[in-house]
Amino acid sequence: MDKQKIIELLIKNSVTIATAESCTGGLLAKTITDSPGSSSIFKIGVVTYSNESKKKLLNVKSETLEKFGAVSQETALEMCKGLKGISNCDICVSITGIAGPGGGSKEKPIGLVYVCINNEIYRLKLSGTRAQIREQTVEFTLNKIGEKL
C-alpha cells in the first residue's frame, strides 16, 4: 500500500501513533509528519540512538543491552513497551538495527533490523546502502501498520 494512503487511513480512523527509532534516525517520524493532518495522530517520536538514551527515555534494561545488545529483538521489545508507557498510543513502533556501512559483524550483519509494532517483532535482513536500508525499513513498517488498519 502507498505510504500516503496508510497515513491517511491512520488519520481517518483517528489511530494514534508513536515512534522510537535508532538506525532510522527519525525517518519514520519524518515520513508520517510530512503528511498534512498528521498532527492529529502522531503523538511522539524519539530517536534513541545511544544505549544511554534507550535506558533513560524508554526504560530499556541495562541487563538487556549487555546480554543481547542494542540490535536485538529483546531491545526492540523493551523499546516498544517503554514507548507505550510514555505515549499511550494505539500504535507504538520501535526500530533498531545496523544500517551500515560499518558496525556489522558475522552475528549481526549490516542490514539486520528489528521492528516492533505493538509488541510484535519482525526481523529484517536488508541490503543496500545506508539510505536504502533505512528507507526499506520505513516502507516495511508502514506496510505492516497498513495491514493492521
C-alpha angles and dihedrals in degrees: 000000000000115000092233092052091052092051090046089053091052090052095043091050094041091235110165120218138192130185136207110189136182116162093024090057096212097316092128091051090047092049091052095044093048086075119088111245094025091120087076092063109020107086108167141356124188130184106210100181097155128059088237092059091046089055098042100041103030103026094240106171119247088225091058092051092046096046101038105015132232091287102062140103089246092057092044090053094049090047090053094047091048090050091051088053094056099035108030088205127161091239123032119184129189126184129190128164151112114281096173155167083172134015100064127126137182090266094041110026127189107278096039107132133169118206119188120193114183091335094311109122128211123190113209128194105196134172137202136064124332090262092048093050091050093047093047089052092053092047092049091048095049091047091052090049089049091054089057096051 
